[in-house]
Amino acid sequence: MPDAEGHPERSEIELGAVLSALADPLRRTVIRELLRAEDDVERTCTSFGLWESKSTRTHHFRVLRQAGLVRQVDRGNMRGVTLRRADLAARFPGLLELIAGER
């Protein structure tokens, strides 16, 4: 069962939800940027420079969070985003490498 913020447990991360979330090019861009960072680097949602409206950005990050790709933490008037690298590597070995290698 997802936690109070909507993060599924590692064992609950489903391939279908992950692939559905990654089907969107903007969301894949977010994941690739997080992959380029060091492990557990936290970024704000606005730091990605997405051109979308705030409500659309919120939607995209919610999809990533609910699929289990990212973890979001409230930091006052912003949200910190980290890639769930270890969880994804354990559930779907090689997936992150495929995303990182995409051109």
Secondary structure, DSSP 8 states (H G I E B T S, - for coil): ---TTS---GGG--HHHHHHHHTSHHHHHHHHHHHHS-TT--EEGGGG---S-HHHHHHHHHHHHHHTSEEEEEETTEEEEEE-HHHHHHHSTTHHHHHHH--
